[in-house]
Amino acid sequence: MVTTVRAPNPSPMTLDGTNSYLVDCGRGAALAIDPGPDIEAHVERIVATAAAQNLRIEAIAVTHGHPDHAPAAALLARRTGAPVLAHPASRVPHDADLPLEGAFRVGDREIAVIDAPGHTFEHVVLYAPDDAALFTGDVILGEGTVLIAPPHGSMHAYRHTLQRLLHEFPHARTLYGGHGPPVRDVRAKIEEYIAHRQMREREIVDALADGGTQTIPELVLRIYGDDRPELWPAMARQVLAHLIELEEEGRVAADEVARAMTQRESTVLNPQVARAFDDARAASVAEAELGATKRIDTVLSYRLADL
């Protein structure tokens, strides 16, 4: 049995809040997945929910280190004595590494661990065979799409992860994402995510084919329009992720533009995240999701490569 305990941290990046999960692993043991932000009341709800089901939290697993998923791990560990498990490359303080491409045991259950880079390079997806349940963190959400933002994310790696999930888990019945509701048609959701990335790539290639060389801000306005300026930074990082993949494949080339960045270009490429949020916790999540700590100081113009 899987129980969702949603954190009280709604925001544009976290939807209705971060989903923490309790997995009944048999013999009174439970696994807590993604304990969420460092909100003590949320940790107390996780503990109380486990107690109401006569469960002891015996392990805590973190899918990735973003501030809406991982900081409460330390609080929950102190409260329960359970060890924290994370990707070997994770900077989240943890007691043991998750066995990538292997499994670990909690109670009577074996929980499989899939190395799932793309959204971040230290992301995992967990699979509970007894529940046929995939826990996808921010690889796939219950609604909406996922932001892939360089330098901490990779579109090429992300698309490979989506293909792995599609082909390796045909029997999964439920997908539990880091945000949003559970997904019951797992295959259809994964295929939807793959198709969305293919669509965005086609839009970028078509825009370059029609308009010649273009900068990222120009591509953002051409593809997404100019009616949602608050989303330009997220759109720009998404376009950048696709362009990097296309460059790696030799399909697109970039040339440095010999001029200073305009104010609009700076607004699109280097968002002032803290100014956009009244809540410091929401701002920290947005900064991590956007990769906003990495400034873009050079204007590049992209074109289809000469083949």
Stockholm file with secondary structure:
# STOCKHOLM 1.0

chainA/1-307         MVTTVRAPNPSPMTLDGTNSYLVDCGRGAALAIDPGPDIEAHVERIVATAAAQNLRIEAIAVTHGHPDHAPAAALLARRTGAPVLAHPASRVPHDADLPLEGAFRVGDREIAVIDAPGHTFEHVVLYAPDDAALFTGDVILGEGTVLIAPPHGSMHAYRHTLQRLLHEFPHARTLYGGHGPPVRDVRAKIEEYIAHRQMREREIVDALADGGTQTIPELVLRIYGDDRPELWPAMARQVLAHLIELEEEGRVAADEVARAMTQRESTVLNPQVARAFDDARAASVAEAELGATKRIDTVLSYRLADL
#=GR chainA/1-307 SS CEEEEECSCCBTTTBTCCEEEEEECSTTEEEEECCCSSCHHHHHHHHHHHHHTTCEEEEEECSCCCTTTSTHHHHHHHHHCCCEEECTTCCSCCSEECCTTSEEEETTEEEEEEECCSSSTTCEEEEEGGGTEEEEETSSCSSSCCCCCTTTCCHHHHHHHHHHHHHHCTTCCEEEESSSCCBSCHHHHHHHHHHHHHHHHHHHHHHHHHHCSEEHHHHHHHHHCSSCGGGHHHHHHHHHHHHHHHHHTTSEEEEECSSCCCHHHHHHHSCCHHHHCSSHHHHHHHHHHHTTTSCCCSCEEEEECCC
#=GC SS_cons         CEEEEECSCCBTTTBTCCEEEEEECSTTEEEEECCCSSCHHHHHHHHHHHHHTTCEEEEEECSCCCTTTSTHHHHHHHHHCCCEEECTTCCSCCSEECCTTSEEEETTEEEEEEECCSSSTTCEEEEEGGGTEEEEETSSCSSSCCCCCTTTCCHHHHHHHHHHHHHHCTTCCEEEESSSCCBSCHHHHHHHHHHHHHHHHHHHHHHHHHHCSEEHHHHHHHHHCSSCGGGHHHHHHHHHHHHHHHHHTTSEEEEECSSCCCHHHHHHHSCCHHHHCSSHHHHHHHHHHHTTTSCCCSCEEEEECCC
//
